């Protein structure tokens, strides 16, 4: 058997096929990289959301404590002695 050499057209076809295969591999790797980056960003956002929810819960707790203090300051048990002692008012 005598080895046959490829002609110019055959070598171009092989080159084009290799180029297409390389392009498919690069495209697949690019898509996997983008998917990985999206997952990383998603986890970062999930962490930020959890942190913000925690901060929101603390803020609501503080607000509720302030509301309770305000209601205590408005209560008659506090106002009556102040009115009697400081302002000289009498209860009826």
PyMOL commands that set and color helices and strands:
alter all, ss='L'
color gray80, all
select helices_A, chain A and resi 8-74+76-86
alter helices_A, ss='H'
color red, helices_A
deselect
rebuild
show_as cartoon
